[in-house]
Amino acid sequence: MPDEAIATPRVRARRHNWARVLIPVVLILAWLVGAGLGGPLFGKVSEVSSNDQTSYLPSSKDATQVQNLLGEFNDSDAIPAIAVFVGDGDLNDEQLAAIDNAIASAPDIEGVSDEISPAIPSEDGKAVQVFIPISSDAELGETVSALGSELRASAPDGTTVYITGPAGFSADLVAGFAGIDGLLLGVALLAVLVILILVYRSLLLPVVVLATSLFALCVALLVVWWLAKWEILLLSGQTQGILFILVIGAATDYALLFVARFREELRGTRDKGAATMAAWRASIEPIAASGGTVIAGLLCLLLSDLKSNSTLGPVAAIGILFAMLSALTLLPALLFTFGRSVFWPRRPAFEPDVVAAEHGVAAKGLWARLARGIKTRPRLIWIVTTLVLVAGAAGFTQLNASGIPQSELVLGASEARDGQVALGEHFPGGSGSPVYVVVAEDSLQEATDVLLANDGVDSVAVNATDSPSGTASVDEDGIAAFGPPGTPAPEPTVVDGNVMLQGTLTDAADSDAAAETVRDLRIELQDVNALVGGVTATSVDTNDASIHDRNLIIPIILVVILLILMLLLRSILAPVLLILTTVLSFGTAMGVAALVFNGIFNFPGADPAVPLYGFVFLVALGIDYNIFLMTRVREESLKHGTREGVLRGLSVTGGVITSAGLVLAATFAALSVIPILFLVQLAFIVAFGVLLDTFIVRSLLVPALTYDIGRSVWWPSKLGRGAK
């Protein structure tokens, strides 16, 4: 035989071995490069993000149109801050003079405009308010903090100084999101690391799994950052926090599933390459199905009116995509590299005879005992768990998700909130945050009369370029003049034939009463085709759009996930049951959350988006565990029949799915370290809901119900017509 013919198998073997080594190396290097590029961007997200509510409203909304016109009427896009000086008693002349001196020094602060209004004393003589514009290019948090420190240092004795208004509340948000890069990520990673060490009782494997999650996050951030930089996507602090948590949680979950399969394969083969490929083939379907389901649910958010919702969809979907890719490429490469050593000191033994001899449900372990319990009383178990979940869901009706005041967005101490309270005690509640009305010039007086006739409006002014303050008072007699008698009234600023009126509201701008005033004004001003905007109108439009999105998106997500499950499980009945159990779990989580929010934390309510986000993450992520379970059940059912398949599937997947649930709950719970009410509420809902789904729905309800129904659960597929 020719030497070449003899050598060919050897050459092929060498090439195969080189490929086995080279592919993992290339994959690891590729992820290292991506992480190296994305890692430095963690501290630069603020450069491409915005927390301005109007930037997330549809362009057709009144508040958005008015916001776009503000710069043309004011020749400035500065953010107004309100400095409130409150005396211990009546302010005397000496104190008022000292306040004027303090105000005069404010423009020396970087970011503060020199177009500061004169001090306006309250009618009771106990307070003074000053409108101080802050440049939109300034570091808002630092500028507001410096302004407050300067005014307090210069204020006369016997006075208290607050910085409030739009700039004050925006500074609170900036401070609230300040820990999102370091604190949030650190807490989430530490929680995951502790759980992984407890689960694996290994030192190296938790690091490998955590590295998989971190690399996925770095590359996802790299893509999202540049898309935001190119203005393809909008990014906010809220979206950023959810992205971090979602990627860490999902990537770790997928890694847990793959590692469990890898460990299982190592018991039957000495070849780490063969074990890696077998684990990959067994894991790709559930991981792809799980990730695809989550991505499909998230992309349904693209149908939202609110850009904060519609942009979260693709941002989070990108994160899930890289979580899947890291679990199916980087993790296998790392596990192949380390082999059995990755499990040290609890390396899986090579025991093919034991693996071959195993049959039926494992004789030992918690999940084997639970499987035997389900086999004994399946109907009792699923009926009792269903009744418990229904009882918990009854509290859902107590959740007030119609919106919250802007002053309540940030938890804990808030100077802006305290300042708004002080402002309301001495001035009209809406001072500094007026309602803006854009109307045709020839309808100015008619619109003014409508505003003044509303009990929710204290006074009206019009933008006027030749007025010292930039505005001029308007009443039933027209525009008021400045200066001595005979001085002509200033002319209003006209842009494209329109003027802008500013109505000071009697109630706080973020109150329900102010929102009702805006709704009334929009109806009353319809005859003059006016646009009504401002802080209150933005809140009204945001809440309305959020409620619309919630009512539209939730049914669509349900249908999309149902169709995916039907394709995956090749059945109609099983997917319907899985959807119903997941929705029931969501309802229970929301019901318990309502009781906790109202009875323990005394929260003022919830944003309309809280139920939507809770639904998206609980249903899309909660269905993951059902996918992990039911794909394995179906795999076992094909060999051993449905009822035996249920018991086998639960015994084999119980540990890994429970670990995954604990990891995901811990990562979402980490959101609560950010003192933003929305994120704290979302953290509780998702963390509690995931635990509920992990320990009750997936461990008891779904297996017991499936076991009780038997092979018919796979109807109308061939498996549903089998012998068992």
C-alpha positions as CSV (number, residue, x, y, z in Angstrom):
1,M,0.0,0.0,0.0
2,P,1.4,3.5,-0.9
3,D,2.8,5.5,2.0
4,E,0.4,8.4,1.1
5,A,-2.6,6.1,1.6
6,I,-1.4,5.0,4.9
7,A,-0.6,8.5,6.1
8,T,-3.9,10.0,5.0
9,P,-5.9,8.9,8.1
10,R,-3.0,10.1,10.3
11,V,-2.9,13.5,8.5
12,R,-6.7,13.7,8.9
13,A,-6.5,12.9,12.6
14,R,-3.8,15.6,13.1
15,R,-5.8,18.1,11.2
16,H,-8.9,17.2,13.3
17,N,-6.9,17.6,16.5
18,W,-5.5,20.9,15.3
19,A,-9.0,22.1,14.5
20,R,-10.3,21.0,17.9
21,V,-7.6,23.1,19.6
22,L,-7.6,26.0,17.2
23,I,-11.4,26.7,17.1
24,P,-11.7,27.2,20.9
25,V,-8.6,29.5,20.9
26,V,-10.0,31.6,18.1
27,L,-13.3,31.9,19.9
28,I,-11.7,32.9,23.2
29,L,-9.5,35.5,21.4
30,A,-12.5,36.9,19.5
31,W,-14.5,37.4,22.7
32,L,-11.4,38.9,24.5
33,V,-11.1,41.5,21.7
34,G,-14.8,42.3,21.9
35,A,-14.7,42.6,25.7
36,G,-11.6,44.8,25.5
37,L,-13.4,47.2,23.2
38,G,-16.7,47.2,25.1
39,G,-15.3,47.2,28.7
40,P,-14.1,50.8,28.7
41,L,-17.5,52.0,27.6
42,F,-19.1,51.3,31.0
43,G,-18.1,54.7,32.3
44,K,-19.2,56.5,29.1
45,V,-22.8,55.5,28.8
46,S,-23.9,58.9,30.0
47,E,-22.4,60.4,26.9
48,V,-25.0,58.7,24.7
49,S,-28.0,58.5,27.1
50,S,-30.8,60.8,28.0
51,N,-33.5,60.8,30.8
52,D,-35.6,63.6,29.2
53,Q,-39.2,62.4,29.2
54,T,-40.1,64.4,26.1
55,S,-37.5,62.7,24.0
56,Y,-39.4,59.4,24.5
57,L,-42.8,60.7,23.5
58,P,-44.1,60.3,19.9
59,S,-43.5,63.4,17.8
60,S,-47.3,63.8,17.3
61,K,-48.0,64.5,21.0
62,D,-48.7,68.0,22.0
63,A,-46.0,68.0,24.7
64,T,-43.4,67.0,22.2
65,Q,-44.4,69.6,19.7
66,V,-44.4,72.3,22.3
67,Q,-41.0,71.2,23.6
68,N,-39.5,71.5,20.1
69,L,-40.8,75.1,19.9
70,L,-39.6,76.2,23.3
71,G,-36.1,77.1,22.0
72,E,-37.6,79.3,19.3
73,F,-39.7,81.3,21.7
74,N,-37.1,81.5,24.5
75,D,-33.9,81.6,22.4
76,S,-32.5,79.2,24.9
77,D,-32.8,75.5,25.7
78,A,-31.7,76.0,29.3
79,I,-33.3,73.9,32.1
80,P,-34.9,76.1,34.8
81,A,-34.0,75.7,38.4
82,I,-36.0,77.4,41.2
83,A,-34.1,78.6,44.2
84,V,-36.5,79.0,47.2
85,F,-35.4,81.0,50.2
86,V,-37.7,80.4,53.2
87,G,-37.4,82.5,56.4
88,D,-38.0,81.3,59.9
89,G,-40.5,84.2,60.0
90,D,-41.2,87.3,57.9
91,L,-38.2,88.2,55.8
92,N,-36.8,91.7,56.7
93,D,-35.1,94.2,54.4
94,E,-31.7,93.1,55.5
95,Q,-32.4,89.5,54.7
96,L,-33.9,90.4,51.3
97,A,-30.8,92.4,50.4
98,A,-28.6,89.5,51.4
99,I,-30.7,87.2,49.2
100,D,-30.2,89.6,46.3
101,N,-26.4,89.5,46.8
102,A,-26.4,85.7,47.0
103,I,-28.3,85.5,43.7
104,A,-26.0,88.0,42.0
105,S,-23.1,85.5,42.6
106,A,-24.9,82.6,41.0
107,P,-23.7,83.3,37.4
108,D,-20.2,82.8,38.5
109,I,-20.9,79.0,38.8
110,E,-20.0,77.0,35.7
111,G,-23.2,76.0,33.9
112,V,-25.4,78.8,35.4
113,S,-26.9,81.3,32.9
114,D,-26.6,85.0,33.7
115,E,-30.3,85.5,32.7
116,I,-31.5,85.1,36.2
117,S,-34.9,86.5,37.1
118,P,-35.4,89.1,39.9
119,A,-36.3,87.7,43.3
120,I,-40.0,87.2,43.7
121,P,-41.3,87.6,47.3
122,S,-44.3,85.6,48.4
123,E,-47.5,87.3,49.4
124,D,-47.1,86.2,53.0
125,G,-43.6,87.8,53.1
126,K,-41.9,84.6,54.4
127,A,-40.3,83.3,51.2
128,V,-38.6,84.3,48.0
129,Q,-38.3,82.4,44.7
130,V,-35.8,82.9,41.9
131,F,-35.7,81.3,38.5
132,I,-32.2,80.3,37.5
133,P,-31.5,78.8,34.1
134,I,-29.0,76.0,33.9
135,S,-27.3,75.4,30.6
136,S,-28.4,72.2,28.9
137,D,-24.7,71.5,28.1
138,A,-23.7,71.6,31.8
139,E,-23.2,68.6,34.1
140,L,-26.6,69.0,35.6
141,G,-26.0,67.2,38.9
142,E,-22.7,68.9,39.6
143,T,-24.1,72.4,38.6
144,V,-27.2,72.1,40.8
145,S,-25.1,70.8,43.7
146,A,-22.7,73.7,43.3
147,L,-25.5,76.2,43.0
148,G,-27.2,75.0,46.2
149,S,-23.9,75.0,48.1
150,E,-23.1,78.6,46.9
151,L,-26.6,80.0,47.8
152,R,-26.6,78.3,51.2
153,A,-23.2,79.7,52.0
154,S,-24.3,83.2,51.0
155,A,-27.9,83.1,52.4
156,P,-28.7,85.2,55.5
157,D,-29.1,83.7,58.9
158,G,-32.6,82.5,59.6
159,T,-33.3,81.2,56.1
160,T,-33.4,77.8,54.4
161,V,-32.5,77.4,50.8
162,Y,-33.9,74.7,48.4
163,I,-33.1,74.1,44.7
164,T,-36.1,72.6,43.0
165,G,-38.0,72.8,39.7
166,P,-37.2,70.8,36.5
167,A,-33.4,71.2,37.0
168,G,-33.6,70.1,40.7
169,F,-35.7,66.9,39.9
170,S,-33.4,66.1,36.9
171,A,-30.4,66.4,39.2
172,D,-32.1,63.9,41.6
173,L,-32.5,61.4,38.7
174,V,-28.8,61.9,37.7
175,A,-27.8,61.2,41.3
176,G,-30.2,58.2,41.5
177,F,-28.6,56.6,38.4
178,A,-25.1,57.5,39.5
179,G,-24.4,54.0,40.9
180,I,-25.6,52.1,37.8
181,D,-22.1,51.5,36.4
182,G,-20.4,50.5,39.5
183,L,-22.7,49.7,42.4
184,L,-25.4,47.9,40.4
185,L,-23.0,45.8,38.4
186,G,-20.9,45.0,41.5
187,V,-23.8,43.8,43.6
188,A,-25.3,41.7,40.7
189,L,-21.9,40.0,40.0
190,L,-21.2,39.4,43.7
191,A,-24.7,37.8,44.2
192,V,-24.2,35.6,41.1
193,L,-20.7,34.6,42.3
194,V,-21.9,33.5,45.7
195,I,-24.8,31.5,44.3
196,L,-22.4,29.8,41.8
197,I,-19.9,28.9,44.5
198,L,-22.7,27.4,46.6
199,V,-24.1,25.5,43.6
200,Y,-20.9,24.1,42.2
201,R,-18.8,24.0,45.3
202,S,-15.9,24.8,43.0
203,L,-13.5,27.7,42.7
204,L,-12.7,27.8,38.9
205,L,-16.1,27.0,37.4
206,P,-18.0,30.0,38.9
207,V,-15.3,32.3,37.5
208,V,-15.6,30.7,34.0
209,V,-19.4,31.1,34.1
210,L,-19.2,34.7,35.4
211,A,-16.6,35.5,32.7
212,T,-19.0,34.2,30.1
213,S,-21.7,36.6,31.4
214,L,-19.3,39.6,31.7
215,F,-17.9,39.1,28.2
216,A,-21.5,38.9,26.8
217,L,-22.3,42.2,28.6
218,C,-19.2,43.9,27.3
219,V,-19.9,43.0,23.7
220,A,-23.6,43.9,24.0
221,L,-22.7,47.2,25.5
222,L,-20.2,47.8,22.6
223,V,-23.0,47.4,20.1
224,V,-25.6,49.3,22.0
225,W,-23.3,52.2,22.8
226,W,-22.4,52.8,19.1
227,L,-26.0,52.4,18.0
228,A,-26.9,55.1,20.6
229,K,-24.0,57.2,19.4
230,W,-25.2,57.0,15.9
231,E,-28.8,57.9,17.2
232,I,-30.2,54.7,15.9
233,L,-31.3,53.8,19.4
234,L,-32.3,55.9,22.4
235,L,-30.6,54.9,25.7
236,S,-31.6,56.0,29.2
237,G,-30.4,55.1,32.7
238,Q,-33.4,52.9,33.2
239,T,-32.7,50.9,30.0
240,Q,-29.0,50.7,30.8
241,G,-29.8,49.2,34.2
242,I,-32.2,46.6,32.7
243,L,-29.6,45.7,30.0
244,F,-26.9,45.0,32.6
245,I,-29.1,42.8,34.8
246,L,-30.8,41.0,31.9
247,V,-27.5,40.0,30.2
248,I,-25.8,38.9,33.4
249,G,-28.9,36.9,34.5
250,A,-29.7,35.3,31.1
251,A,-26.1,34.5,30.2
252,T,-25.6,32.8,33.6
253,D,-28.8,30.8,33.2
254,Y,-27.8,29.5,29.8
255,A,-24.4,28.7,31.1
256,L,-25.9,26.7,34.0
257,L,-27.8,24.6,31.5
258,F,-24.8,24.0,29.3
259,V,-22.6,23.1,32.3
260,A,-25.1,20.6,33.5
261,R,-25.1,18.9,30.1
262,F,-21.3,19.0,30.0
263,R,-21.0,17.4,33.4
264,E,-23.6,14.7,32.4
265,E,-21.6,13.9,29.3
266,L,-18.2,13.7,31.1
267,R,-19.6,10.8,33.2
268,G,-19.9,8.7,30.0
269,T,-16.8,9.7,28.1
270,R,-13.1,10.5,28.8
271,D,-12.9,12.7,25.7
272,K,-13.5,16.3,26.7
273,G,-14.0,17.3,23.1
274,A,-16.7,14.7,22.6
275,A,-18.3,15.7,25.8
276,T,-18.3,19.4,24.7
277,M,-19.9,18.6,21.4
278,A,-22.5,16.3,22.9
279,A,-23.4,19.0,25.4
280,W,-23.5,21.6,22.7
281,R,-25.9,19.5,20.6
282,A,-28.1,18.8,23.6
283,S,-28.1,22.5,24.7
284,I,-28.5,24.4,21.5
285,E,-32.2,23.7,21.0
286,P,-33.4,24.8,24.5
287,I,-31.0,27.7,24.7
288,A,-31.9,28.9,21.2
289,A,-35.6,28.4,21.9
290,S,-35.4,30.2,25.3
291,G,-33.4,33.1,23.9
292,G,-35.5,33.3,20.8
293,T,-38.7,33.4,22.9
294,V,-37.3,36.2,25.1
295,I,-36.1,38.2,22.0
296,A,-39.4,37.8,20.3
297,G,-41.2,39.0,23.4
298,L,-38.9,42.0,23.7
299,L,-39.2,42.9,20.0
300,C,-42.9,43.2,20.5
301,L,-42.1,46.4,22.4
302,L,-41.2,48.0,19.0
303,L,-45.0,48.4,18.6
304,S,-45.1,50.9,21.5
305,D,-45.8,54.5,21.2
306,L,-43.3,55.4,24.0
307,K,-39.8,55.4,22.7
308,S,-38.6,54.4,26.2
309,N,-40.5,51.1,25.6
310,S,-39.8,50.7,21.9
311,T,-36.1,51.3,22.3
312,L,-35.8,48.9,25.3
313,G,-37.0,46.1,23.0
314,P,-34.0,46.1,20.6
315,V,-31.5,47.1,23.3
316,A,-32.5,44.2,25.5
317,A,-32.8,41.8,22.5
318,I,-29.2,42.6,21.6
319,G,-28.2,41.7,25.1
320,I,-30.1,38.4,25.0
321,L,-28.5,37.6,21.6
322,F,-25.0,38.0,23.0
323,A,-25.9,36.1,26.1
324,M,-26.9,33.2,23.9
325,L,-23.8,33.5,21.7
326,S,-21.5,33.5,24.7
327,A,-23.1,30.4,26.2
328,L,-22.9,28.5,22.9
329,T,-19.4,29.7,21.8
330,L,-17.2,31.2,24.6
331,L,-18.4,28.8,27.3
332,P,-17.9,25.6,25.3
333,A,-14.4,26.9,24.3
334,L,-13.5,27.5,28.0
335,L,-14.9,24.2,29.2
336,F,-13.0,22.3,26.4
337,T,-9.8,24.1,27.4
338,F,-10.1,23.3,31.1
339,G,-11.9,19.9,30.8
340,R,-12.7,18.1,34.0
341,S,-10.3,20.5,35.9
342,V,-13.0,23.2,35.7
343,F,-15.0,21.3,38.3
344,W,-12.1,21.0,40.8
345,P,-12.3,19.9,43.6
346,R,-15.5,18.0,42.7
347,R,-14.5,16.6,39.3
348,P,-17.2,14.3,37.7
349,A,-16.1,10.7,37.6
350,F,-15.8,8.7,34.5
351,E,-18.5,6.0,35.1
352,P,-20.1,4.8,31.8
353,D,-21.4,1.6,33.4
354,V,-23.3,3.6,36.0
355,V,-24.7,5.9,33.3
356,A,-25.7,2.9,31.1
357,A,-27.3,1.2,34.1
358,E,-29.4,4.2,35.2
359,H,-33.0,3.8,34.3
360,G,-36.2,5.5,35.3
361,V,-36.2,8.2,38.0
362,A,-33.0,8.5,40.0
363,A,-33.4,6.8,43.4
364,K,-31.8,9.6,45.4
365,G,-32.0,13.3,45.7
366,L,-34.6,16.0,46.4
367,W,-35.9,16.1,42.9
368,A,-36.3,12.4,42.7
369,R,-38.3,12.4,45.9
370,L,-40.4,15.3,44.5
371,A,-41.0,13.4,41.3
372,R,-42.2,10.3,43.3
373,G,-44.5,12.6,45.2
374,I,-46.0,14.0,42.0
375,K,-46.4,10.4,40.7
376,T,-48.4,9.6,43.8
377,R,-50.8,12.6,43.9
378,P,-50.6,14.6,40.7
379,R,-54.1,16.0,40.6
380,L,-54.2,17.1,44.3
381,I,-50.8,18.9,43.8
382,W,-51.8,20.9,40.7
383,I,-55.3,21.8,42.1
384,V,-53.9,23.0,45.4
385,T,-51.1,25.0,43.8
386,T,-53.5,26.6,41.3
387,L,-55.8,27.7,44.1
388,V,-52.9,29.2,46.1
389,L,-51.8,31.1,43.0
390,V,-55.3,32.4,42.2
391,A,-55.6,33.6,45.8
392,G,-52.3,35.5,45.5
393,A,-53.4,37.0,42.1
394,A,-56.5,38.5,43.8
395,G,-54.4,41.3,45.1
396,F,-53.6,42.5,41.5
397,T,-56.7,44.8,41.6
398,Q,-55.0,46.8,44.4
399,L,-52.1,47.8,42.3
400,N,-52.4,51.5,41.5
401,A,-50.4,51.8,38.2
402,S,-51.9,55.0,36.8
403,G,-48.7,57.0,37.3
404,I,-46.7,58.7,40.0
405,P,-45.7,62.3,40.7
406,Q,-42.3,63.4,39.3
407,S,-41.3,64.2,42.9
408,E,-41.7,60.6,43.9
409,L,-39.5,59.1,41.2
410,V,-36.4,59.0,43.4
411,L,-36.5,57.2,46.8
412,G,-34.9,58.6,49.9
413,A,-34.1,62.2,50.7
414,S,-34.7,64.8,47.9
415,E,-34.0,68.5,48.2
416,A,-36.1,69.1,45.0
417,R,-39.1,67.4,46.6
418,D,-38.6,69.3,49.9
419,G,-38.3,72.5,47.8
420,Q,-41.5,71.8,46.0
421,V,-43.3,71.4,49.3
422,A,-41.9,74.7,50.5
423,L,-42.8,76.4,47.2
424,G,-46.4,75.2,47.5
425,E,-46.7,76.6,51.0
426,H,-45.8,80.2,49.9
427,F,-46.4,80.4,46.2
428,P,-48.8,78.8,43.6
429,G,-47.9,75.1,43.5
430,G,-47.0,75.2,39.8
431,S,-44.5,78.0,40.1
432,G,-41.5,77.4,37.8
433,S,-43.2,74.6,35.9
434,P,-45.8,76.4,33.9
435,V,-48.2,75.0,31.3
436,Y,-47.2,76.2,27.9
437,V,-49.9,77.0,25.3
438,V,-48.9,77.7,21.7
439,V,-51.7,79.4,19.8
440,A,-52.2,81.7,16.8
441,E,-51.4,85.3,17.5
442,D,-54.9,86.5,16.7
443,S,-56.3,84.0,19.3
444,L,-54.0,85.2,22.1
445,Q,-56.7,86.9,24.1
446,E,-59.3,84.2,23.6
447,A,-56.8,81.6,24.9
448,T,-55.8,83.8,27.8
449,D,-59.5,84.1,28.8
450,V,-59.8,80.3,28.8
451,L,-56.8,79.9,30.9
452,L,-57.8,82.5,33.5
453,A,-61.3,81.1,33.7
454,N,-59.9,77.7,34.9
455,D,-59.6,77.4,38.6
456,G,-56.4,75.4,38.2
457,V,-54.5,78.4,36.6
458,D,-53.2,81.2,38.9
459,S,-51.8,83.6,36.3
460,V,-50.9,83.9,32.7
461,A,-47.9,85.4,30.9
462,V,-46.8,85.6,27.3
463,N,-43.3,85.3,25.9
464,A,-42.2,88.8,24.9
465,T,-38.7,89.5,23.6
466,D,-38.7,93.2,24.6
467,S,-39.7,92.4,28.2
468,P,-36.9,92.5,30.8
469,S,-37.8,89.1,32.1
470,G,-38.6,87.6,28.7
471,T,-42.4,87.4,29.5
472,A,-45.2,89.8,30.1
473,S,-48.3,89.3,32.2
474,V,-51.6,88.9,30.4
475,D,-55.1,89.4,31.9
476,E,-58.6,90.0,30.6
477,D,-57.5,93.5,29.5
478,G,-54.5,92.3,27.4
479,I,-50.8,92.4,27.8
480,A,-49.7,94.4,30.9
481,A,-47.1,97.2,30.4
482,F,-43.9,97.7,32.3
483,G,-42.7,101.1,33.7
484,P,-44.6,104.3,34.4
485,P,-48.1,105.1,33.1
486,G,-48.1,105.6,29.4
487,T,-45.4,103.0,28.7
488,P,-46.5,100.8,25.8
489,A,-47.1,97.1,26.5
490,P,-44.4,94.8,25.1
491,E,-45.0,93.0,21.9
492,P,-45.4,89.2,22.2
493,T,-42.8,87.0,20.6
494,V,-44.2,85.6,17.3
495,V,-42.9,82.4,15.6
496,D,-44.6,81.4,12.4
497,G,-47.7,83.4,13.4
498,N,-47.9,81.8,16.8
499,V,-47.4,83.0,20.3
500,M,-46.6,81.1,23.5
501,L,-48.6,81.6,26.7
502,Q,-47.3,80.4,30.1
503,G,-49.9,79.5,32.7
504,T,-48.8,79.2,36.3
505,L,-50.8,76.3,37.9
506,T,-52.3,76.6,41.3
507,D,-51.3,73.0,42.1
508,A,-47.9,71.3,42.0
509,A,-47.0,70.5,38.5
510,D,-46.7,66.7,39.1
511,S,-50.0,66.4,41.0
512,D,-53.2,64.7,39.9
513,A,-55.0,68.1,40.1
514,A,-52.5,69.7,37.7
515,A,-52.9,66.8,35.3
516,E,-56.7,67.2,35.4
517,T,-56.2,70.9,34.7
518,V,-54.1,70.2,31.6
519,R,-56.7,67.7,30.3
520,D,-59.5,70.3,30.8
521,L,-57.5,73.0,29.1
522,R,-56.9,70.8,26.1
523,I,-60.6,70.3,25.7
524,E,-61.4,74.0,26.3
525,L,-58.8,75.2,23.9
526,Q,-59.8,73.0,21.0
527,D,-61.7,75.9,19.3
528,V,-58.4,77.8,18.9
529,N,-56.3,74.8,17.9
530,A,-53.9,75.3,20.7
531,L,-51.0,73.0,21.6
532,V,-50.6,72.4,25.4
533,G,-47.3,71.4,26.7
534,G,-44.9,71.7,29.7
535,V,-43.9,69.4,32.5
536,T,-47.4,68.4,33.5
537,A,-48.5,67.9,29.9
538,T,-45.4,65.7,29.3
539,S,-46.4,63.6,32.3
540,V,-50.0,63.3,31.1
541,D,-48.9,62.3,27.6
542,T,-46.4,59.8,28.9
543,N,-48.9,58.1,31.2
544,D,-51.5,57.9,28.4
545,A,-49.0,56.5,25.9
546,S,-47.8,54.0,28.5
547,I,-51.3,52.7,29.2
548,H,-51.9,52.4,25.5
549,D,-48.7,50.4,25.1
550,R,-49.5,48.1,28.0
551,N,-53.0,47.3,26.7
552,L,-51.6,46.6,23.2
553,I,-48.3,44.8,23.8
554,I,-49.3,42.3,26.5
555,P,-51.8,40.3,24.3
556,I,-49.4,40.4,21.3
557,I,-46.6,39.0,23.4
558,L,-48.9,36.2,24.6
559,V,-49.8,35.2,21.0
560,V,-46.1,35.4,19.8
561,I,-44.8,33.2,22.6
562,L,-47.7,30.8,22.2
563,L,-46.8,30.3,18.5
564,I,-43.2,29.7,19.3
565,L,-44.0,27.1,21.9
566,M,-46.3,25.3,19.5
567,L,-43.5,25.1,17.0
568,L,-41.0,24.0,19.6
569,L,-43.1,21.4,21.4
570,R,-45.0,20.4,18.2
571,S,-48.2,20.5,20.2
572,I,-51.2,22.8,20.8
573,L,-52.4,21.8,24.2
574,A,-49.0,21.8,26.1
575,P,-48.2,25.4,24.9
576,V,-51.6,26.6,25.9
577,L,-51.2,25.1,29.4
578,L,-47.7,26.6,29.8
579,I,-48.9,30.0,28.8
580,L,-51.8,29.8,31.2
581,T,-49.6,28.7,34.1
582,T,-47.1,31.5,33.4
583,V,-49.8,34.2,33.2
584,L,-51.2,32.9,36.5
585,S,-47.8,33.1,38.0
586,F,-47.5,36.7,36.7
587,G,-50.9,37.6,38.2
588,T,-49.8,36.2,41.6
589,A,-46.5,38.1,41.5
590,M,-48.4,41.3,40.7
591,G,-51.0,40.6,43.4
592,V,-48.4,40.0,46.1
593,A,-46.4,43.0,44.9
594,A,-49.5,45.3,45.2
595,L,-49.9,44.1,48.9
596,V,-46.2,44.7,49.6
597,F,-46.1,48.1,47.9
598,N,-49.2,49.4,49.6
599,G,-49.0,47.7,53.0
600,I,-45.3,47.6,53.7
601,F,-43.4,50.2,51.7
602,N,-46.3,52.7,51.3
603,F,-45.3,53.5,47.8
604,P,-47.4,56.3,46.2
605,G,-48.4,54.1,43.3
606,A,-46.6,52.8,40.2
607,D,-45.8,53.9,36.7
608,P,-48.2,52.4,34.0
609,A,-45.1,50.7,32.5
610,V,-44.4,48.7,35.6
611,P,-47.0,46.0,34.8
612,L,-45.9,45.9,31.2
613,Y,-42.2,45.5,32.0
614,G,-43.1,43.0,34.7
615,F,-45.1,41.0,32.2
616,V,-42.4,41.1,29.5
617,F,-39.7,39.8,31.8
618,L,-41.8,37.4,33.9
619,V,-43.6,35.8,31.0
620,A,-40.6,35.8,28.5
621,L,-38.1,34.7,31.2
622,G,-40.5,32.6,33.2
623,I,-41.4,30.6,30.1
624,D,-37.6,29.9,29.8
625,Y,-37.8,27.4,32.7
626,N,-40.8,25.7,31.2
627,I,-38.9,25.4,27.9
628,F,-35.9,23.9,29.7
629,L,-38.2,21.5,31.5
630,M,-40.6,20.6,28.7
631,T,-38.0,20.1,26.0
632,R,-36.3,17.6,28.3
633,V,-39.6,16.0,29.1
634,R,-40.4,15.7,25.4
635,E,-37.0,14.2,24.8
636,E,-37.5,11.6,27.5
637,S,-41.2,11.0,26.5
638,L,-40.1,9.9,23.0
639,K,-38.1,7.1,24.7
640,H,-40.1,6.2,27.8
641,G,-43.6,7.6,27.4
642,T,-45.1,10.9,28.7
643,R,-45.6,10.1,32.4
644,E,-42.2,8.5,32.8
645,G,-40.7,11.4,30.7
646,V,-42.2,14.0,33.1
647,L,-40.6,12.3,36.1
648,R,-37.3,11.9,34.4
649,G,-37.3,15.5,33.1
650,L,-38.1,16.9,36.5
651,S,-35.4,14.8,38.2
652,V,-32.7,15.7,35.7
653,T,-33.5,19.4,35.2
654,G,-34.7,20.3,38.7
655,G,-31.3,21.3,40.2
656,V,-30.1,23.3,37.2
657,I,-33.3,25.2,36.7
658,T,-33.6,26.0,40.4
659,S,-30.1,27.3,40.3
660,A,-30.9,29.4,37.2
661,G,-34.0,30.8,38.9
662,L,-32.0,31.8,42.0
663,V,-29.4,33.5,39.8
664,L,-32.0,35.4,37.8
665,A,-33.9,36.5,40.9
666,A,-30.7,37.6,42.5
667,T,-29.6,39.7,39.5
668,F,-33.0,41.4,39.2
669,A,-33.1,42.0,43.0
670,A,-29.8,43.9,42.5
671,L,-31.8,46.6,40.7
672,S,-33.2,47.7,44.1
673,V,-29.8,49.2,45.0
674,I,-30.6,52.0,42.5
675,P,-33.0,54.4,44.4
676,I,-35.4,54.8,41.5
677,L,-39.0,53.8,42.4
678,F,-39.6,52.2,39.0
679,L,-36.5,50.0,39.2
680,V,-37.1,49.0,42.8
681,Q,-40.7,47.9,42.0
682,L,-39.6,46.0,38.9
683,A,-36.8,44.4,40.9
684,F,-39.3,43.0,43.5
685,I,-41.9,41.9,40.9
686,V,-39.4,40.0,38.7
687,A,-37.3,38.6,41.5
688,F,-40.4,37.3,43.4
689,G,-42.1,36.2,40.2
690,V,-39.0,34.2,39.1
691,L,-38.8,32.5,42.5
692,L,-42.5,31.7,42.4
693,D,-42.2,30.3,38.9
694,T,-39.1,28.3,39.8
695,F,-40.3,26.7,43.0
696,I,-44.0,26.5,42.5
697,V,-45.0,26.6,38.8
698,R,-42.2,24.7,37.2
699,S,-41.5,22.4,40.2
700,L,-45.1,21.5,41.1
701,L,-47.9,22.8,38.9
702,V,-46.5,22.1,35.4
703,P,-45.1,18.6,36.1
704,A,-48.2,17.5,38.1
705,L,-50.6,18.9,35.5
706,T,-48.7,17.3,32.6
707,Y,-48.4,14.0,34.5
708,D,-52.2,14.0,35.2
709,I,-53.1,14.7,31.6
710,G,-50.6,12.1,30.2
711,R,-49.8,11.7,26.5
712,S,-52.8,13.9,25.5
713,V,-50.8,16.9,26.6
714,W,-48.9,16.6,23.2
715,W,-52.1,16.7,21.2
716,P,-52.3,16.8,18.2
717,S,-48.8,15.4,17.5
718,K,-48.0,11.7,17.1
719,L,-46.5,11.7,20.6
720,G,-50.0,12.5,21.9
721,R,-51.3,9.2,20.3
722,G,-48.6,7.0,21.8
723,A,-49.0,4.1,24.1
724,K,-48.2,6.0,27.4
